Amino acid sequence: MLNIPIISFVILLGLLQAIVLSGILFFSKRDNPIKQYFLAWLILIFAYNSFEILMFTLGKSSSFFFIDNYIPFVHIYCLGTLLFLYIVANTIGVEALSRPKWFYFSPASLCLVVNLSFVLLIHFTASDEPKRSQLFTIYRSVIDVERHLMIVVFAWFLFQSYKTLQLWYGDISLMDDVKEEKAIIYRWLTLLLYVFLGTLIVWAFTIYGSVLLHQESNMLFYLPLECWLSFVMYWIAFMGFHRISIIRIDKQKNNQSILDLLGEKQVNEAIERLKKVMEEEQYYLNPELNLAKVSELTGLNPKIISAICNQILHKGFGEFINEYRIEEAKQRLSNPQNNHLTILSIAYDAGFNSLPTFQRSFKQVTGMTPTAFQKKSQE
C-alpha cells in the first residue's frame, strides 16, 4: 500500500529542487546563456507536473490553478523539443540548424491551437447543453489521441538528439584537444539521454500500464513517473550543475596558469607561429590536421596551443582551424571559375573531411549555407 504523505514529501522535495535549479540557470551569468535557458525551461515543465501531482496527493483541488483543465498536455510536448535544442546548443550550435528554433515547437503549437479552439467552442455553447456535451465528448477523444502522440513526439526528439550528439562527437574526434575538452560535455549529454530514455519508458508505462495490467486507469499510475521526475531533478542538479561546472572552472584555471608562466612576449611569439603555419603555409588544408600535428609543426607544447586558443583567441582548437578552412572555401565559392565543382569537392579542397561538418561550420560563421553564399557572392 502506497504511503501518500511520503510520496507527497518526495515530490515536494523534487519540486523545490527544480525551482531552485531553474532559477540558478536563468539568472547565473554565462558566456552562452541560451544553453542553460533550454535546460531551465525543461526543468520548469518538470516542476509544473510535480506541482500538479503534489496537489492531487494532498487532496487539494487544482481546477483553478492548472492549464491542464483547459489545454491538456501542451506543455508536455515541449519536453522533447527543449531536450533536443539543449543538446544542439551544446554541440553544433542552434545557428547550424536547418530550420528556425520555433519550427521544433510545432507539435505543441498545433495542439495549443486545436485545444483552445475546442475550449472556446465549448464555452460559447454553454447554453446549448446537448451540443456542448457532444463537443466535450469529441474533445476528450482528441485529448486521448494527443496523449498517445505525446509519446511518439518525445521518442522522435530523443532519437534526433542521439543522432546529433553522435555526429558531433564523430566530427571532432580527430582533434586531440577538442576530444579532451569536449569529452566531458559528451559524457554529460550521453548520460542525460539515458536518463530521458528512462523517462520515456516510465512515461509509456504511465500511459499504457492500465491496458497492459488490465486495470482501470487511475492517478496511482502517475506516481512512479512523478517520483522518477523528482529523481531526475536531483541528478541534473548534482551531475549537470555542480560537478560539470567545477571541472570547467578547474580546466580554465589550469590553462590560464600555463600562459602566466610563459609571459606576454612568449605568448605573442607563440600566436605568431600558429598563424604562420596557417596563413603562410596553409596546413589547414590537410583534413587530418590535429593538435599533435600542429604541435610538431610549430614546436609548441599542445597544452600551450590549447590555452592560447581557449584563453586568448576565445575559441576551441577545432574552431580555430575551421575558420581558416571556411575562409578558403569562401574564396573558392566566390570564384565563378569553380562553378563546375560540387560543394563536396570544395569542402574537401578546403580541408574538411565531411560535408555535414563543412555545412554546419560554414553556416555558424557566415549565417548562410555554402550554396546560398555562392549564389549571393556571384550576383
Backbone torsions as a table, in degrees:
resi	resn	phi	psi	omega
1	MET	NA	127.4	-178.4
2	LEU	-72.2	137.2	176.2
3	ASN	-91.9	97.7	-173.6
4	ILE	-58.6	-43.0	179.2
5	PRO	-58.9	-38.4	179.0
6	ILE	-66.0	-43.1	178.5
7	ILE	-63.9	-39.3	177.1
8	SER	-60.2	-39.3	179.9
9	PHE	-66.0	-42.4	179.0
10	VAL	-62.3	-45.4	-179.8
11	ILE	-64.9	-39.1	179.2
12	LEU	-62.3	-42.6	178.6
13	LEU	-63.1	-41.7	177.2
14	GLY	-64.0	-39.0	178.5
15	LEU	-62.7	-47.1	179.0
16	LEU	-63.0	-39.7	177.4
17	GLN	-60.2	-43.1	-179.0
18	ALA	-64.5	-42.3	-179.4
19	ILE	-63.9	-45.3	-180.0
20	VAL	-64.5	-46.2	-177.0
21	LEU	-65.4	-43.8	179.3
22	SER	-63.8	-36.7	177.0
23	GLY	-63.4	-41.8	177.7
24	ILE	-62.7	-43.5	-178.7
25	LEU	-66.4	-35.9	-179.5
26	PHE	-71.4	-38.1	-169.1
27	PHE	-107.8	-9.6	177.0
28	SER	-75.3	146.9	-176.7
29	LYS	-90.2	122.5	176.8
30	ARG	-133.2	164.6	179.8
31	ASP	-65.9	-36.7	-178.6
32	ASN	-129.1	83.4	-172.4
33	PRO	-67.3	-22.0	-176.0
34	ILE	-60.8	-30.6	178.1
35	LYS	-60.6	-47.4	-176.1
36	GLN	-77.1	-23.7	177.5
37	TYR	-64.6	-42.1	178.0
38	PHE	-60.0	-45.1	-179.8
39	LEU	-66.9	-37.6	-179.7
40	ALA	-63.7	-43.7	179.0
41	TRP	-66.4	-38.4	177.7
42	LEU	-60.0	-43.4	179.9
43	ILE	-66.2	-36.8	178.6
44	LEU	-64.5	-32.9	176.1
45	ILE	-65.7	-41.8	174.6
46	PHE	-57.9	-44.1	-178.0
47	ALA	-62.8	-39.5	179.7
48	TYR	-60.8	-46.5	179.6
49	ASN	-64.2	-40.4	179.5
50	SER	-63.0	-39.3	179.2
51	PHE	-64.0	-39.8	179.6
52	GLU	-63.0	-47.5	-179.9
53	ILE	-68.8	-35.3	177.4
54	LEU	-59.0	-45.7	179.5
55	MET	-62.3	-37.3	179.6
56	PHE	-66.1	-45.7	-178.1
57	THR	-66.7	-23.4	177.7
58	LEU	-90.2	0.6	178.0
59	GLY	74.9	23.9	-179.6
60	LYS	-97.0	144.6	178.0
61	SER	-76.1	138.1	-179.0
62	SER	-116.3	10.4	-173.4
63	SER	-63.8	-26.3	-178.7
64	PHE	-85.0	-29.6	-169.2
65	PHE	-91.2	-30.0	-163.0
66	PHE	-105.3	131.7	176.6
67	ILE	-66.5	-15.3	178.8
68	ASP	-59.7	-23.2	178.0
69	ASN	-73.7	-15.7	-175.1
70	TYR	-119.5	-44.1	180.0
71	ILE	-131.8	69.8	-174.3
72	PRO	-56.9	140.7	167.4
73	PHE	71.9	-5.1	-176.2
74	VAL	-60.2	-45.6	-178.7
75	HIS	-65.6	-29.2	179.8
76	ILE	-64.4	-33.1	179.7
77	TYR	-62.2	-22.9	-178.4
78	CYS	-76.5	-15.4	-178.2
79	LEU	-57.7	-52.8	-179.1
80	GLY	-62.6	-40.8	179.3
81	THR	-61.5	-47.5	-177.8
82	LEU	-66.1	-37.7	176.2
83	LEU	-62.3	-46.5	179.8
84	PHE	-61.0	-47.9	-178.9
85	LEU	-66.4	-33.9	177.0
86	TYR	-64.4	-43.1	179.4
87	ILE	-69.2	-39.9	176.8
88	VAL	-61.6	-43.8	-178.8
89	ALA	-63.2	-30.9	-179.3
90	ASN	-87.7	-7.1	-177.8
91	THR	-120.1	-87.6	-174.9
92	ILE	-82.5	-16.8	-177.7
93	GLY	90.8	136.9	-176.8
94	VAL	-65.3	-20.8	178.6
95	GLU	-66.2	-22.6	-177.4
96	ALA	-86.0	-4.6	179.6
97	LEU	-65.2	141.7	-179.7
98	SER	-74.8	-17.5	178.5
99	ARG	-125.6	155.1	178.1
100	PRO	-65.0	157.5	-175.2
101	LYS	-59.1	-36.5	-176.5
102	TRP	-63.8	-24.9	-179.1
103	PHE	-59.2	-35.6	-175.7
104	TYR	-75.2	-8.4	173.9
105	PHE	-95.8	11.8	-177.8
106	SER	-58.0	-44.7	179.4
107	PRO	-57.6	-44.1	179.7
108	ALA	-66.8	-40.7	-179.7
109	SER	-64.5	-42.3	179.6
110	LEU	-62.0	-46.1	179.5
111	CYS	-64.2	-36.6	178.9
112	LEU	-61.7	-44.9	179.9
113	VAL	-64.0	-45.7	-178.7
114	VAL	-63.3	-47.4	-177.2
115	ASN	-65.8	-43.0	178.4
116	LEU	-64.4	-34.9	177.2
117	SER	-61.5	-45.1	178.1
118	PHE	-64.9	-41.5	-179.3
119	VAL	-60.7	-43.6	179.9
120	LEU	-67.2	-40.9	178.7
121	LEU	-62.4	-43.9	179.4
122	ILE	-64.2	-38.4	-179.6
123	HIS	-65.3	-42.9	-175.8
124	PHE	-81.3	-5.8	175.8
125	THR	-110.3	24.6	-177.4
126	ALA	-60.4	-30.9	-178.7
127	SER	-79.3	-17.7	-180.0
128	ASP	-104.7	88.2	-172.2
129	GLU	-59.7	-45.4	179.5
130	PRO	-59.8	-44.9	-179.6
131	LYS	-67.9	-39.7	178.7
132	ARG	-62.7	-41.7	178.7
133	SER	-64.6	-38.8	179.1
134	GLN	-65.9	-43.8	178.5
135	LEU	-63.0	-40.2	-179.7
136	PHE	-64.9	-37.6	177.4
137	THR	-63.4	-43.0	178.4
138	ILE	-64.7	-40.8	-179.9
139	TYR	-61.4	-40.6	177.7
140	ARG	-62.6	-36.8	176.9
141	SER	-66.1	-39.5	178.2
142	VAL	-63.0	-41.8	179.0
143	ILE	-62.8	-38.1	177.2
144	ASP	-62.8	-40.9	177.4
145	VAL	-63.9	-42.6	179.0
146	GLU	-61.7	-37.3	-179.5
147	ARG	-60.5	-39.9	178.1
148	HIS	-75.6	-39.3	179.3
149	LEU	-63.7	-31.3	179.3
150	MET	-56.3	-42.5	179.7
151	ILE	-65.5	-42.4	-178.6
152	VAL	-64.5	-45.6	-179.4
153	VAL	-61.9	-45.0	-179.8
154	PHE	-62.9	-42.7	179.3
155	ALA	-63.6	-38.5	180.0
156	TRP	-64.3	-46.3	179.2
157	PHE	-65.7	-34.3	177.1
158	LEU	-63.2	-42.5	178.6
159	PHE	-66.2	-42.8	178.5
160	GLN	-64.2	-35.6	176.9
161	SER	-64.3	-42.9	178.9
162	TYR	-62.8	-44.8	179.8
163	LYS	-61.7	-44.2	-179.8
164	THR	-61.7	-44.1	-178.7
165	LEU	-64.6	-43.8	-178.7
166	GLN	-68.0	-40.2	178.4
167	LEU	-64.9	-41.6	179.5
168	TRP	-63.1	-46.7	-177.6
169	TYR	-68.0	-33.3	176.0
170	GLY	-66.4	-35.8	-179.5
171	ASP	-66.8	-38.1	-173.4
172	ILE	-97.7	1.7	-175.2
173	SER	-66.7	-21.4	179.7
174	LEU	-77.8	-20.3	-178.8
175	MET	-88.1	110.2	-172.6
176	ASP	-58.8	-45.9	-177.2
177	ASP	-72.9	-33.6	176.9
178	VAL	-65.6	-38.9	178.2
179	LYS	-60.7	-39.9	179.2
180	GLU	-68.2	-44.5	-176.3
181	GLU	-71.2	-43.1	-172.6
182	LYS	-85.6	-10.9	-179.0
183	ALA	-60.1	-36.6	178.9
184	ILE	-63.7	-47.1	179.4
185	ILE	-63.6	-41.3	-179.8
186	TYR	-61.2	-44.4	179.3
187	ARG	-64.6	-41.3	-180.0
188	TRP	-62.3	-47.6	-178.2
189	LEU	-68.9	-34.3	176.8
190	THR	-64.3	-46.0	177.1
191	LEU	-61.9	-38.4	178.5
192	LEU	-61.8	-40.5	178.0
193	LEU	-64.5	-40.4	177.7
194	TYR	-62.1	-42.0	179.3
195	VAL	-63.2	-40.5	180.0
196	PHE	-75.5	-24.4	170.7
197	LEU	-65.3	-40.7	174.6
198	GLY	-62.3	-37.8	176.4
199	THR	-61.7	-41.7	178.5
200	LEU	-61.4	-42.4	-178.9
201	ILE	-65.0	-47.4	179.7
202	VAL	-65.1	-37.5	179.5
203	TRP	-63.6	-44.7	178.9
204	ALA	-62.8	-39.9	177.3
205	PHE	-63.9	-35.7	178.1
206	THR	-60.9	-41.0	-178.1
207	ILE	-77.6	-42.5	-171.9
208	TYR	-106.5	-2.1	-176.3
209	GLY	-58.8	-41.4	-178.4
210	SER	-63.9	-34.0	178.9
211	VAL	-70.8	-45.3	-178.0
212	LEU	-65.7	-35.3	-177.9
213	LEU	-93.4	2.4	178.5
214	HIS	55.0	43.4	177.7
215	GLN	-125.0	157.1	178.3
216	GLU	-70.7	133.8	-178.4
217	SER	-67.1	135.1	175.2
218	ASN	-149.4	176.4	-173.6
219	MET	-66.2	-16.6	178.7
220	LEU	-63.7	-26.2	177.8
221	PHE	-69.1	-20.8	-179.2
222	TYR	-86.8	-17.3	-176.9
223	LEU	-64.2	-42.2	176.3
224	PRO	-59.5	-37.8	178.7
225	LEU	-64.0	-43.7	-178.9
226	GLU	-67.2	-37.6	175.7
227	CYS	-65.2	-38.7	177.8
228	TRP	-63.2	-43.8	179.9
229	LEU	-63.8	-34.5	175.7
230	SER	-64.0	-40.9	176.1
231	PHE	-62.5	-40.9	179.8
232	VAL	-60.9	-38.8	179.3
233	MET	-60.6	-45.9	179.2
234	TYR	-65.5	-40.0	-178.5
235	TRP	-64.8	-45.3	178.8
236	ILE	-62.4	-42.2	-179.0
237	ALA	-61.5	-43.5	-177.1
238	PHE	-76.8	-53.4	-174.9
239	MET	-74.8	-45.7	-172.4
240	GLY	-82.4	-35.3	-174.6
241	PHE	-98.6	-53.0	-173.4
242	HIS	-72.4	-59.4	-173.4
243	ARG	-70.0	-46.2	-176.6
244	ILE	-64.2	-41.3	-179.7
245	SER	-62.7	-42.5	-179.7
246	ILE	-62.6	-42.9	179.9
247	ILE	-61.7	-42.0	-178.6
248	ARG	-67.3	-40.4	178.9
249	ILE	-63.3	-44.4	179.1
250	ASP	-61.0	-40.3	-177.6
251	LYS	-66.0	-40.9	179.1
252	GLN	-63.4	-42.0	179.2
253	LYS	-64.0	-39.8	179.6
254	ASN	-63.0	-44.3	179.6
255	ASN	-63.5	-40.9	-179.0
256	GLN	-64.8	-37.0	-178.8
257	SER	-66.0	-31.9	177.4
258	ILE	-63.5	-44.1	-180.0
259	LEU	-68.6	-34.4	178.2
260	ASP	-62.6	-35.8	179.9
261	LEU	-69.7	-29.9	-177.6
262	LEU	-73.9	-43.0	-174.1
263	GLY	94.1	157.4	-173.8
264	GLU	-61.9	-42.5	-177.3
265	LYS	-63.3	-46.5	-179.3
266	GLN	-67.2	-35.1	177.3
267	VAL	-63.4	-45.9	179.0
268	ASN	-62.2	-39.4	176.9
269	GLU	-64.0	-40.4	179.2
270	ALA	-64.5	-39.7	177.9
271	ILE	-63.4	-42.4	178.9
272	GLU	-62.6	-39.5	178.9
273	ARG	-66.1	-38.6	177.1
274	LEU	-62.5	-47.7	-178.1
275	LYS	-66.7	-31.7	-178.8
276	LYS	-64.5	-46.4	-177.9
277	VAL	-68.7	-19.6	178.1
278	MET	-90.1	-52.8	-171.8
279	GLU	-79.9	-35.9	-177.4
280	GLU	-94.0	-43.2	-175.5
281	GLU	-97.8	-11.6	173.0
282	GLN	54.4	45.1	178.6
283	TYR	-70.5	-12.5	177.4
284	TYR	-65.8	-14.8	178.6
285	LEU	-71.7	-13.5	177.7
286	ASN	-81.9	113.3	-177.9
287	PRO	-65.4	-17.5	179.8
288	GLU	-93.5	7.3	-178.0
289	LEU	-63.7	131.2	178.0
290	ASN	-139.7	-177.6	-175.6
291	LEU	-61.7	-41.7	-179.1
292	ALA	-62.3	-39.6	-179.7
293	LYS	-67.8	-42.4	178.4
294	VAL	-65.1	-37.4	176.9
295	SER	-61.4	-40.6	179.1
296	GLU	-67.2	-39.5	-177.3
297	LEU	-72.1	-34.5	-175.9
298	THR	-97.6	-18.9	-175.5
299	GLY	76.7	14.2	-179.5
300	LEU	-97.5	147.1	175.6
301	ASN	-63.7	137.3	179.3
302	PRO	-54.9	-35.2	179.9
303	LYS	-68.1	-32.6	177.8
304	ILE	-68.9	-41.7	178.5
305	ILE	-61.6	-45.3	178.9
306	SER	-61.9	-42.9	-179.1
307	ALA	-64.8	-40.3	178.5
308	ILE	-63.4	-45.8	179.4
309	CYS	-61.6	-46.0	-174.6
310	ASN	-75.7	-44.6	-170.6
311	GLN	-95.1	-30.8	-178.2
312	ILE	-98.0	-49.3	-177.7
313	LEU	-88.7	-11.0	178.2
314	HIS	56.3	47.1	176.5
315	LYS	-156.6	158.0	176.0
316	GLY	-74.4	164.6	179.9
317	PHE	-60.2	-43.8	179.3
318	GLY	-61.3	-41.0	177.9
319	GLU	-64.9	-39.1	178.4
320	PHE	-59.5	-46.2	179.7
321	ILE	-68.6	-44.7	-175.4
322	ASN	-66.4	-27.5	177.6
323	GLU	-64.3	-37.3	175.1
324	TYR	-66.5	-41.0	179.7
325	ARG	-64.4	-37.7	179.7
326	ILE	-68.4	-39.6	176.6
327	GLU	-61.5	-39.2	176.3
328	GLU	-63.3	-44.2	179.8
329	ALA	-64.4	-38.5	179.3
330	LYS	-62.1	-40.3	177.9
331	GLN	-64.5	-40.9	-179.7
332	ARG	-69.4	-39.2	179.8
333	LEU	-69.1	-29.7	-178.6
334	SER	-78.1	-16.3	-177.3
335	ASN	-87.5	115.2	-179.7
336	PRO	-59.0	-23.3	179.9
337	GLN	-67.5	-14.9	179.8
338	ASN	-99.1	11.0	-177.3
339	ASN	-65.2	-20.7	179.1
340	HIS	-78.6	-11.1	-179.0
341	LEU	-87.4	146.9	176.4
342	THR	-79.7	162.2	176.7
343	ILE	-61.2	-36.8	178.8
344	LEU	-62.8	-42.8	180.0
345	SER	-63.5	-42.2	179.0
346	ILE	-65.8	-38.6	178.2
347	ALA	-60.9	-46.1	178.9
348	TYR	-64.8	-41.3	-180.0
349	ASP	-63.6	-29.1	-179.0
350	ALA	-84.3	-6.3	176.3
351	GLY	110.9	-3.8	177.7
352	PHE	-79.2	150.3	-179.3
353	ASN	-109.1	5.8	175.0
354	SER	-156.8	145.9	-178.8
355	LEU	-67.4	-44.4	179.3
356	PRO	-58.7	-40.2	178.4
357	THR	-63.0	-43.7	179.0
358	PHE	-61.4	-47.2	-177.4
359	GLN	-63.8	-42.1	179.5
360	ARG	-66.7	-46.1	-179.0
361	SER	-64.5	-40.4	-178.8
362	PHE	-63.5	-43.5	-179.1
363	LYS	-69.3	-35.0	178.1
364	GLN	-62.2	-38.5	-176.4
365	VAL	-83.3	-43.7	-172.4
366	THR	-99.2	-19.5	-177.8
367	GLY	82.2	6.9	178.2
368	MET	-146.6	164.7	179.4
369	THR	-75.5	159.4	177.4
370	PRO	-57.5	-39.7	-179.9
371	THR	-64.1	-44.6	179.2
372	ALA	-64.7	-39.5	178.4
373	PHE	-64.0	-43.3	179.9
374	GLN	-60.5	-44.1	-179.5
375	LYS	-65.9	-43.6	-178.2
376	LYS	-68.9	-38.8	-176.2
377	SER	-71.3	-19.6	-177.8
378	GLN	-106.7	9.2	178.2
379	GLU	-70.5	NA	NA
